Amino acid sequence: MKISDGFDARRLRPKAHRDWRSRLVLMFAALLALLGMLLLLAGAASLIGHPTALGELNASPAGATLVLVSGLLVCWLGVWMWRRRRRLMRKPFGLNMAPHLMKKHD
């Protein structure tokens, strides 16, 4: 098989993940999860009967429920970002070639 002039084998090699970018995203995701947990706990505490956690924001049951739900959503977003980035970091490296172009093993 003839190799064309425009062929470059380095294009087939995967690019390594940038560690600093992944670590920054992981740190941001962990901070989001922590903030979500704090909001979740503040909303739950005000619903149970200690409404001084966030002052006037959660003095009423509707405000406390809003804080609780927003904390749950922020925590879920942080955990989702964390898991997605960890999955991308642990992804095995292979050739950047379509699977149907690889050698067939019968």
Number of C-alpha atoms within 10 A of each C-alpha: 3 4 7 7 6 6 9 10 7 8 11 12 13 13 12 8 13 9 10 9 10 16 14 11 17 20 14 15 23 18 16 22 24 17 17 25 20 18 25 23 17 22 29 20 17 23 19 11 10 14 20 13 17 15 9 11 16 23 18 13 16 12 16 26 17 17 24 24 17 16 25 21 18 22 24 17 16 25 20 14 19 20 13 12 17 15 11 11 16 9 10 8 12 10 12 11 12 7 9 7 7 9 7 7 4 3
